[in-house]
Structures are given as C-alpha cells and as structure tokens.
Amino acid sequence: MSLTALALRDTIWLSALQSGRGTAEGLFVLFLLAAVTSVLAYRGIGGQLMRLANLVLILLFVVGIVFVLL
C-alpha cells in the first residue's frame, strides 16, 4: 500500500475507535473501516494483503460485537 493509503486507513481506524464506541454507530464505522481496508488491500500487492484484509475483517467483527455488548 502507498503511504497515502496507509495514512487514510490509520485515520479511519482512529476515528472509528474514538467515535461511537459501544453503539450501533461504532459498529457501522468498524464495518465501513473493514470495507475500506479490503478495497485498499485488493488494489495493493495481492495475495498476502487479501489474507490480511480478511483477518482484519474478522477481528473488526469481533471487536465491533464486543463494543456493542459493553
């Protein structure tokens, strides 16, 4: 990924973690982040990044559920 894509991803990560934690809005932002991460990975190097993106999707799903339940 380019530095711009990494900066964008990190900015979205921070905003997702700071806003709406524990709410449905926070879960939506986490899923939006997962979608953006997948798109960036798909446009990036390829195979290993896609596996990493899938792992990120699974982790974000678990984290989002935990935030909603808290």
N, CA, C and O atoms as a CHARMM CRD file, in Angstrom:
* protein
*
  280
    1    1 MET  N      0.84000  -1.17900   0.00000 PROA 1      0.00000
    2    1 MET  CA     0.00000   0.00000   0.00000 PROA 1      0.00000
    3    1 MET  C      0.88200   1.23800   0.00000 PROA 1      0.00000
    4    1 MET  O      2.00100   1.23100   0.51300 PROA 1      0.00000
    5    2 SER  N      0.35800   2.27700  -0.57700 PROA 2      0.00000
    6    2 SER  CA     1.10300   3.53400  -0.58300 PROA 2      0.00000
    7    2 SER  C      0.98900   4.20900   0.78300 PROA 2      0.00000
    8    2 SER  O      0.14700   3.84500   1.60400 PROA 2      0.00000
    9    3 LEU  N      1.83400   5.17600   1.00300 PROA 3      0.00000
   10    3 LEU  CA     1.79300   5.89900   2.28000 PROA 3      0.00000
   11    3 LEU  C      0.47600   6.64600   2.45100 PROA 3      0.00000
   12    3 LEU  O     -0.02900   6.77000   3.56700 PROA 3      0.00000
   13    4 THR  N     -0.07800   7.14200   1.35400 PROA 4      0.00000
   14    4 THR  CA    -1.36100   7.83500   1.43500 PROA 4      0.00000
   15    4 THR  C     -2.46200   6.88600   1.86800 PROA 4      0.00000
   16    4 THR  O     -3.29300   7.23600   2.70600 PROA 4      0.00000
   17    5 ALA  N     -2.47500   5.68600   1.30200 PROA 5      0.00000
   18    5 ALA  CA    -3.48200   4.69600   1.67800 PROA 5      0.00000
   19    5 ALA  C     -3.32600   4.29100   3.13400 PROA 5      0.00000
   20    5 ALA  O     -4.32000   4.13000   3.84200 PROA 5      0.00000
   21    6 LEU  N     -2.08900   4.12400   3.58900 PROA 6      0.00000
   22    6 LEU  CA    -1.86400   3.77600   4.99300 PROA 6      0.00000
   23    6 LEU  C     -2.31100   4.89600   5.92000 PROA 6      0.00000
   24    6 LEU  O     -2.91100   4.63600   6.96200 PROA 6      0.00000
   25    7 ALA  N     -2.02700   6.13000   5.55300 PROA 7      0.00000
   26    7 ALA  CA    -2.44900   7.26800   6.37900 PROA 7      0.00000
   27    7 ALA  C     -3.97100   7.35600   6.43900 PROA 7      0.00000
   28    7 ALA  O     -4.54100   7.61800   7.49800 PROA 7      0.00000
   29    8 LEU  N     -4.62800   7.13600   5.30200 PROA 8      0.00000
   30    8 LEU  CA    -6.08600   7.15200   5.27100 PROA 8      0.00000
   31    8 LEU  C     -6.64900   6.05200   6.15700 PROA 8      0.00000
   32    8 LEU  O     -7.58200   6.29100   6.92500 PROA 8      0.00000
   33    9 ARG  N     -6.09000   4.84500   6.05900 PROA 9      0.00000
   34    9 ARG  CA    -6.55900   3.73500   6.86700 PROA 9      0.00000
   35    9 ARG  C     -6.38800   4.01800   8.35400 PROA 9      0.00000
   36    9 ARG  O     -7.29200   3.75900   9.14900 PROA 9      0.00000
   37   10 ASP  N     -5.22200   4.55200   8.72800 PROA 10     0.00000
   38   10 ASP  CA    -4.96900   4.84000  10.13700 PROA 10     0.00000
   39   10 ASP  C     -5.89100   5.93800  10.65900 PROA 10     0.00000
   40   10 ASP  O     -6.33300   5.88300  11.80600 PROA 10     0.00000
   41   11 THR  N     -6.17900   6.92700   9.82900 PROA 11     0.00000
   42   11 THR  CA    -7.09900   7.99000  10.23100 PROA 11     0.00000
   43   11 THR  C     -8.49100   7.41900  10.47700 PROA 11     0.00000
   44   11 THR  O     -9.15000   7.77600  11.45300 PROA 11     0.00000
   45   12 ILE  N     -8.93700   6.53400   9.59000 PROA 12     0.00000
   46   12 ILE  CA   -10.25100   5.91800   9.76600 PROA 12     0.00000
   47   12 ILE  C    -10.26100   5.04800  11.01900 PROA 12     0.00000
   48   12 ILE  O    -11.24100   5.04800  11.76400 PROA 12     0.00000
   49   13 TRP  N     -9.17500   4.30500  11.25800 PROA 13     0.00000
   50   13 TRP  CA    -9.06400   3.48900  12.47400 PROA 13     0.00000
   51   13 TRP  C     -9.26400   4.36100  13.70500 PROA 13     0.00000
   52   13 TRP  O    -10.07200   4.03800  14.57600 PROA 13     0.00000
   53   14 LEU  N     -8.52600   5.47000  13.77600 PROA 14     0.00000
   54   14 LEU  CA    -8.59300   6.32600  14.95900 PROA 14     0.00000
   55   14 LEU  C     -9.98000   6.92600  15.14600 PROA 14     0.00000
   56   14 LEU  O    -10.49300   6.97800  16.26400 PROA 14     0.00000
   57   15 SER  N    -10.58700   7.37900  14.05600 PROA 15     0.00000
   58   15 SER  CA   -11.92000   7.96300  14.18100 PROA 15     0.00000
   59   15 SER  C    -12.94700   6.90400  14.56500 PROA 15     0.00000
   60   15 SER  O    -13.89900   7.19900  15.28800 PROA 15     0.00000
   61   16 ALA  N    -12.76300   5.67600  14.08900 PROA 16     0.00000
   62   16 ALA  CA   -13.69400   4.60100  14.45100 PROA 16     0.00000
   63   16 ALA  C    -13.57900   4.25300  15.92000 PROA 16     0.00000
   64   16 ALA  O    -14.58400   3.97200  16.57300 PROA 16     0.00000
   65   17 LEU  N    -12.38200   4.26900  16.44000 PROA 17     0.00000
   66   17 LEU  CA   -12.19200   3.91000  17.83700 PROA 17     0.00000
   67   17 LEU  C    -12.60000   5.03800  18.77900 PROA 17     0.00000
   68   17 LEU  O    -12.97500   4.77400  19.92200 PROA 17     0.00000
   69   18 GLN  N    -12.53400   6.29200  18.32400 PROA 18     0.00000
   70   18 GLN  CA   -12.85500   7.41300  19.19500 PROA 18     0.00000
   71   18 GLN  C    -14.31900   7.79600  19.16900 PROA 18     0.00000
   72   18 GLN  O    -14.81300   8.37100  20.13800 PROA 18     0.00000
   73   19 SER  N    -15.03300   7.49700  18.09000 PROA 19     0.00000
   74   19 SER  CA   -16.43100   7.91400  17.99300 PROA 19     0.00000
   75   19 SER  C    -17.35200   6.70600  18.04800 PROA 19     0.00000
   76   19 SER  O    -17.10900   5.68700  17.40100 PROA 19     0.00000
   77   20 GLY  N    -18.38200   6.83700  18.80900 PROA 20     0.00000
   78   20 GLY  CA   -19.43400   5.82900  18.81500 PROA 20     0.00000
   79   20 GLY  C    -19.03200   4.49400  19.38500 PROA 20     0.00000
   80   20 GLY  O    -19.60100   3.47500  18.99500 PROA 20     0.00000
   81   21 ARG  N    -18.08200   4.45300  20.28600 PROA 21     0.00000
   82   21 ARG  CA   -17.68400   3.17000  20.85800 PROA 21     0.00000
   83   21 ARG  C    -18.83400   2.63200  21.72000 PROA 21     0.00000
   84   21 ARG  O    -19.37400   3.35000  22.56200 PROA 21     0.00000
   85   22 GLY  N    -19.19700   1.37700  21.50500 PROA 22     0.00000
   86   22 GLY  CA   -20.25500   0.76000  22.28100 PROA 22     0.00000
   87   22 GLY  C    -21.63700   1.00100  21.72900 PROA 22     0.00000
   88   22 GLY  O    -22.62500   0.66200  22.38000 PROA 22     0.00000
   89   23 THR  N    -21.73700   1.58300  20.53800 PROA 23     0.00000
   90   23 THR  CA   -23.04300   1.86500  19.95300 PROA 23     0.00000
   91   23 THR  C    -23.14000   1.21600  18.57800 PROA 23     0.00000
   92   23 THR  O    -22.15500   0.72300  18.02900 PROA 23     0.00000
   93   24 ALA  N    -24.33700   1.23300  18.04800 PROA 24     0.00000
   94   24 ALA  CA   -24.52800   0.70700  16.69100 PROA 24     0.00000
   95   24 ALA  C    -23.75800   1.55600  15.68400 PROA 24     0.00000
   96   24 ALA  O    -23.28100   1.04300  14.67200 PROA 24     0.00000
   97   25 GLU  N    -23.63700   2.84400  15.95800 PROA 25     0.00000
   98   25 GLU  CA   -22.86300   3.72400  15.07100 PROA 25     0.00000
   99   25 GLU  C    -21.40400   3.29600  15.03900 PROA 25     0.00000
  100   25 GLU  O    -20.78400   3.28100  13.97600 PROA 25     0.00000
  101   26 GLY  N    -20.85700   2.95000  16.18700 PROA 26     0.00000
  102   26 GLY  CA   -19.47800   2.48500  16.24400 PROA 26     0.00000
  103   26 GLY  C    -19.28800   1.20000  15.45800 PROA 26     0.00000
  104   26 GLY  O    -18.28300   1.02900  14.76900 PROA 26     0.00000
  105   27 LEU  N    -20.26100   0.28900  15.56100 PROA 27     0.00000
  106   27 LEU  CA   -20.18700  -0.95900  14.80400 PROA 27     0.00000
  107   27 LEU  C    -20.24200  -0.68200  13.30900 PROA 27     0.00000
  108   27 LEU  O    -19.51300  -1.30100  12.53500 PROA 27     0.00000
  109   28 PHE  N    -21.10700   0.24700  12.89700 PROA 28     0.00000
  110   28 PHE  CA   -21.18700   0.61300  11.48100 PROA 28     0.00000
  111   28 PHE  C    -19.86100   1.17600  10.98500 PROA 28     0.00000
  112   28 PHE  O    -19.40300   0.83400   9.89400 PROA 28     0.00000
  113   29 VAL  N    -19.24200   2.04300  11.79400 PROA 29     0.00000
  114   29 VAL  CA   -17.96400   2.63800  11.39700 PROA 29     0.00000
  115   29 VAL  C    -16.89400   1.55500  11.28800 PROA 29     0.00000
  116   29 VAL  O    -16.05100   1.60700  10.39200 PROA 29     0.00000
  117   30 LEU  N    -16.91900   0.57300  12.19300 PROA 30     0.00000
  118   30 LEU  CA   -15.93800  -0.50800  12.11400 PROA 30     0.00000
  119   30 LEU  C    -16.13200  -1.33900  10.84700 PROA 30     0.00000
  120   30 LEU  O    -15.15200  -1.74300  10.22100 PROA 30     0.00000
  121   31 PHE  N    -17.38400  -1.59900  10.46100 PROA 31     0.00000
  122   31 PHE  CA   -17.61900  -2.33900   9.22600 PROA 31     0.00000
  123   31 PHE  C    -17.22300  -1.51300   8.00900 PROA 31     0.00000
  124   31 PHE  O    -16.71600  -2.05600   7.02600 PROA 31     0.00000
  125   32 LEU  N    -17.45100  -0.20300   8.06900 PROA 32     0.00000
  126   32 LEU  CA   -17.01400   0.66700   6.99000 PROA 32     0.00000
  127   32 LEU  C    -15.49600   0.63300   6.87300 PROA 32     0.00000
  128   32 LEU  O    -14.95300   0.58900   5.76900 PROA 32     0.00000
  129   33 LEU  N    -14.81800   0.65300   8.00500 PROA 33     0.00000
  130   33 LEU  CA   -13.35900   0.54500   8.01300 PROA 33     0.00000
  131   33 LEU  C    -12.91400  -0.77300   7.40000 PROA 33     0.00000
  132   33 LEU  O    -11.94700  -0.80800   6.63800 PROA 33     0.00000
  133   34 ALA  N    -13.60800  -1.85400   7.72300 PROA 34     0.00000
  134   34 ALA  CA   -13.25100  -3.15300   7.15800 PROA 34     0.00000
  135   34 ALA  C    -13.39900  -3.14200   5.63900 PROA 34     0.00000
  136   34 ALA  O    -12.56600  -3.70400   4.92700 PROA 34     0.00000
  137   35 ALA  N    -14.45100  -2.50800   5.14800 PROA 35     0.00000
  138   35 ALA  CA   -14.65200  -2.43000   3.70400 PROA 35     0.00000
  139   35 ALA  C    -13.54600  -1.62000   3.03300 PROA 35     0.00000
  140   35 ALA  O    -13.03200  -2.01600   1.98700 PROA 35     0.00000
  141   36 VAL  N    -13.18200  -0.49700   3.62900 PROA 36     0.00000
  142   36 VAL  CA   -12.11400   0.33800   3.06400 PROA 36     0.00000
  143   36 VAL  C    -10.79700  -0.41900   3.07800 PROA 36     0.00000
  144   36 VAL  O    -10.04100  -0.37400   2.10700 PROA 36     0.00000
  145   37 THR  N    -10.51600  -1.12100   4.18900 PROA 37     0.00000
  146   37 THR  CA    -9.28400  -1.89900   4.27500 PROA 37     0.00000
  147   37 THR  C     -9.23800  -2.97300   3.19400 PROA 37     0.00000
  148   37 THR  O     -8.19000  -3.21000   2.59300 PROA 37     0.00000
  149   38 SER  N    -10.37700  -3.62300   2.94600 PROA 38     0.00000
  150   38 SER  CA   -10.41900  -4.65500   1.90800 PROA 38     0.00000
  151   38 SER  C    -10.15700  -4.07400   0.52700 PROA 38     0.00000
  152   38 SER  O     -9.42400  -4.65900  -0.27000 PROA 38     0.00000
  153   39 VAL  N    -10.75600  -2.92400   0.24800 PROA 39     0.00000
  154   39 VAL  CA   -10.55400  -2.29100  -1.06100 PROA 39     0.00000
  155   39 VAL  C     -9.09000  -1.90100  -1.23300 PROA 39     0.00000
  156   39 VAL  O     -8.50300  -2.11900  -2.29300 PROA 39     0.00000
  157   40 LEU  N     -8.50000  -1.31900  -0.17900 PROA 40     0.00000
  158   40 LEU  CA    -7.09200  -0.93100  -0.27100 PROA 40     0.00000
  159   40 LEU  C     -6.20400  -2.14700  -0.46000 PROA 40     0.00000
  160   40 LEU  O     -5.23900  -2.10400  -1.22300 PROA 40     0.00000
  161   41 ALA  N     -6.52500  -3.22800   0.23300 PROA 41     0.00000
  162   41 ALA  CA    -5.73100  -4.44300   0.09000 PROA 41     0.00000
  163   41 ALA  C     -5.89500  -5.03900  -1.30400 PROA 41     0.00000
  164   41 ALA  O     -4.92600  -5.52600  -1.88800 PROA 41     0.00000
  165   42 TYR  N     -7.11700  -5.00600  -1.84300 PROA 42     0.00000
  166   42 TYR  CA    -7.36500  -5.55500  -3.17500 PROA 42     0.00000
  167   42 TYR  C     -6.58700  -4.77900  -4.23400 PROA 42     0.00000
  168   42 TYR  O     -6.09900  -5.35600  -5.20500 PROA 42     0.00000
  169   43 ARG  N     -6.47800  -3.48600  -4.04100 PROA 43     0.00000
  170   43 ARG  CA    -5.76000  -2.66300  -5.01400 PROA 43     0.00000
  171   43 ARG  C     -4.26000  -2.68400  -4.76300 PROA 43     0.00000
  172   43 ARG  O     -3.49300  -2.12200  -5.54500 PROA 43     0.00000
  173   44 GLY  N     -3.83400  -3.32400  -3.68300 PROA 44     0.00000
  174   44 GLY  CA    -2.42500  -3.34700  -3.31300 PROA 44     0.00000
  175   44 GLY  C     -1.68000  -4.50700  -3.94500 PROA 44     0.00000
  176   44 GLY  O     -1.87300  -4.81400  -5.12100 PROA 44     0.00000
  177   45 ILE  N     -0.84100  -5.13900  -3.17400 PROA 45     0.00000
  178   45 ILE  CA     0.09000  -6.13900  -3.68000 PROA 45     0.00000
  179   45 ILE  C     -0.61300  -7.41900  -4.11200 PROA 45     0.00000
  180   45 ILE  O     -0.23300  -8.01200  -5.12200 PROA 45     0.00000
  181   46 GLY  N     -1.61300  -7.85300  -3.38300 PROA 46     0.00000
  182   46 GLY  CA    -2.33200  -9.05400  -3.81100 PROA 46     0.00000
  183   46 GLY  C     -2.55400 -10.05500  -2.71300 PROA 46     0.00000
  184   46 GLY  O     -3.07700  -9.71200  -1.65200 PROA 46     0.00000
  185   47 GLY  N     -2.15900 -11.31100  -2.95400 PROA 47     0.00000
  186   47 GLY  CA    -2.49600 -12.46000  -2.13000 PROA 47     0.00000
  187   47 GLY  C     -2.35300 -12.28500  -0.63700 PROA 47     0.00000
  188   47 GLY  O     -3.31900 -12.48800   0.09900 PROA 47     0.00000
  189   48 GLN  N     -1.18600 -11.91600  -0.17100 PROA 48     0.00000
  190   48 GLN  CA    -0.99500 -11.81000   1.27700 PROA 48     0.00000
  191   48 GLN  C     -1.78700 -10.65800   1.86300 PROA 48     0.00000
  192   48 GLN  O     -2.27900 -10.75300   2.98700 PROA 48     0.00000
  193   49 LEU  N     -1.91500  -9.57400   1.12000 PROA 49     0.00000
  194   49 LEU  CA    -2.70700  -8.45400   1.62200 PROA 49     0.00000
  195   49 LEU  C     -4.18600  -8.81700   1.70700 PROA 49     0.00000
  196   49 LEU  O     -4.88500  -8.35900   2.61000 PROA 49     0.00000
  197   50 MET  N     -4.66400  -9.63500   0.77600 PROA 50     0.00000
  198   50 MET  CA    -6.06300 -10.05800   0.85200 PROA 50     0.00000
  199   50 MET  C     -6.28600 -10.94100   2.06500 PROA 50     0.00000
  200   50 MET  O     -7.31700 -10.82800   2.72900 PROA 50     0.00000
  201   51 ARG  N     -5.33200 -11.82300   2.36800 PROA 51     0.00000
  202   51 ARG  CA    -5.46700 -12.64200   3.57400 PROA 51     0.00000
  203   51 ARG  C     -5.44200 -11.76300   4.81300 PROA 51     0.00000
  204   51 ARG  O     -6.19300 -11.99400   5.76100 PROA 51     0.00000
  205   52 LEU  N     -4.58400 -10.76200   4.80600 PROA 52     0.00000
  206   52 LEU  CA    -4.52200  -9.82800   5.92500 PROA 52     0.00000
  207   52 LEU  C     -5.83600  -9.05000   6.05300 PROA 52     0.00000
  208   52 LEU  O     -6.33000  -8.83400   7.16000 PROA 52     0.00000
  209   53 ALA  N     -6.39000  -8.63800   4.92600 PROA 53     0.00000
  210   53 ALA  CA    -7.66600  -7.91100   4.95300 PROA 53     0.00000
  211   53 ALA  C     -8.78300  -8.79200   5.50500 PROA 53     0.00000
  212   53 ALA  O     -9.63400  -8.31500   6.25600 PROA 53     0.00000
  213   54 ASN  N     -8.78800 -10.06200   5.14100 PROA 54     0.00000
  214   54 ASN  CA    -9.80600 -10.96800   5.67900 PROA 54     0.00000
  215   54 ASN  C     -9.64200 -11.14900   7.17400 PROA 54     0.00000
  216   54 ASN  O    -10.63300 -11.21500   7.90100 PROA 54     0.00000
  217   55 LEU  N     -8.40400 -11.22900   7.64600 PROA 55     0.00000
  218   55 LEU  CA    -8.15900 -11.32000   9.08200 PROA 55     0.00000
  219   55 LEU  C     -8.64000 -10.05500   9.78600 PROA 55     0.00000
  220   55 LEU  O     -9.23700 -10.12500  10.86000 PROA 55     0.00000
  221   56 VAL  N     -8.38000  -8.90100   9.17700 PROA 56     0.00000
  222   56 VAL  CA    -8.83600  -7.63200   9.74700 PROA 56     0.00000
  223   56 VAL  C    -10.36100  -7.59500   9.80600 PROA 56     0.00000
  224   56 VAL  O    -10.92700  -7.12600  10.79400 PROA 56     0.00000
  225   57 LEU  N    -11.03100  -8.08100   8.76600 PROA 57     0.00000
  226   57 LEU  CA   -12.49100  -8.13000   8.77400 PROA 57     0.00000
  227   57 LEU  C    -13.01100  -8.96600   9.93600 PROA 57     0.00000
  228   57 LEU  O    -13.94300  -8.55700  10.62900 PROA 57     0.00000
  229   58 ILE  N    -12.42100 -10.12200  10.14900 PROA 58     0.00000
  230   58 ILE  CA   -12.85600 -10.99300  11.24600 PROA 58     0.00000
  231   58 ILE  C    -12.60200 -10.31700  12.59100 PROA 58     0.00000
  232   58 ILE  O    -13.47200 -10.32500  13.46200 PROA 58     0.00000
  233   59 LEU  N    -11.42200  -9.73700  12.76500 PROA 59     0.00000
  234   59 LEU  CA   -11.10400  -9.06600  14.02400 PROA 59     0.00000
  235   59 LEU  C    -12.01900  -7.87400  14.27200 PROA 59     0.00000
  236   59 LEU  O    -12.46000  -7.65600  15.40000 PROA 59     0.00000
  237   60 LEU  N    -12.30600  -7.10200  13.22900 PROA 60     0.00000
  238   60 LEU  CA   -13.19900  -5.96500  13.39600 PROA 60     0.00000
  239   60 LEU  C    -14.61200  -6.40600  13.75200 PROA 60     0.00000
  240   60 LEU  O    -15.29200  -5.73900  14.53100 PROA 60     0.00000
  241   61 PHE  N    -15.05200  -7.51100  13.19500 PROA 61     0.00000
  242   61 PHE  CA   -16.36800  -8.03400  13.53900 PROA 61     0.00000
  243   61 PHE  C    -16.41800  -8.38300  15.02300 PROA 61     0.00000
  244   61 PHE  O    -17.36600  -8.01900  15.71900 PROA 61     0.00000
  245   62 VAL  N    -15.40400  -9.08500  15.50400 PROA 62     0.00000
  246   62 VAL  CA   -15.36000  -9.47200  16.92000 PROA 62     0.00000
  247   62 VAL  C    -15.27300  -8.23700  17.81200 PROA 62     0.00000
  248   62 VAL  O    -15.99200  -8.13700  18.80600 PROA 62     0.00000
  249   63 VAL  N    -14.39800  -7.29800  17.46200 PROA 63     0.00000
  250   63 VAL  CA   -14.24700  -6.07900  18.26100 PROA 63     0.00000
  251   63 VAL  C    -15.54400  -5.26800  18.24700 PROA 63     0.00000
  252   63 VAL  O    -15.95500  -4.72700  19.27400 PROA 63     0.00000
  253   64 GLY  N    -16.18100  -5.18600  17.08900 PROA 64     0.00000
  254   64 GLY  CA   -17.44500  -4.45300  16.98900 PROA 64     0.00000
  255   64 GLY  C    -18.52700  -5.06600  17.86000 PROA 64     0.00000
  256   64 GLY  O    -19.27200  -4.34500  18.52300 PROA 64     0.00000
  257   65 ILE  N    -18.62100  -6.38400  17.86600 PROA 65     0.00000
  258   65 ILE  CA   -19.61300  -7.05800  18.70900 PROA 65     0.00000
  259   65 ILE  C    -19.31300  -6.79700  20.18300 PROA 65     0.00000
  260   65 ILE  O    -20.22800  -6.52600  20.96000 PROA 65     0.00000
  261   66 VAL  N    -18.04600  -6.87700  20.57200 PROA 66     0.00000
  262   66 VAL  CA   -17.66900  -6.62300  21.97100 PROA 66     0.00000
  263   66 VAL  C    -18.02600  -5.19200  22.35900 PROA 66     0.00000
  264   66 VAL  O    -18.56100  -4.96600  23.44400 PROA 66     0.00000
  265   67 PHE  N    -17.73700  -4.21400  21.48000 PROA 67     0.00000
  266   67 PHE  CA   -18.06800  -2.81800  21.78300 PROA 67     0.00000
  267   67 PHE  C    -19.56800  -2.62300  21.93100 PROA 67     0.00000
  268   67 PHE  O    -20.01700  -1.88700  22.81000 PROA 67     0.00000
  269   68 VAL  N    -20.34800  -3.28100  21.07200 PROA 68     0.00000
  270   68 VAL  CA   -21.79900  -3.13500  21.15100 PROA 68     0.00000
  271   68 VAL  C    -22.33100  -3.75000  22.44400 PROA 68     0.00000
  272   68 VAL  O    -23.26200  -3.21600  23.04600 PROA 68     0.00000
  273   69 LEU  N    -21.74900  -4.86500  22.87300 PROA 69     0.00000
  274   69 LEU  CA   -22.22300  -5.53200  24.08600 PROA 69     0.00000
  275   69 LEU  C    -21.81500  -4.80300  25.36000 PROA 69     0.00000
  276   69 LEU  O    -22.46000  -4.97500  26.39400 PROA 69     0.00000
  277   70 LEU  N    -20.75800  -3.99500  25.31000 PROA 70     0.00000
  278   70 LEU  CA   -20.30200  -3.29600  26.52700 PROA 70     0.00000
  279   70 LEU  C    -21.13000  -2.08900  26.85300 PROA 70     0.00000
  280   70 LEU  O    -20.86500  -1.40700  27.84300 PROA 70     0.00000
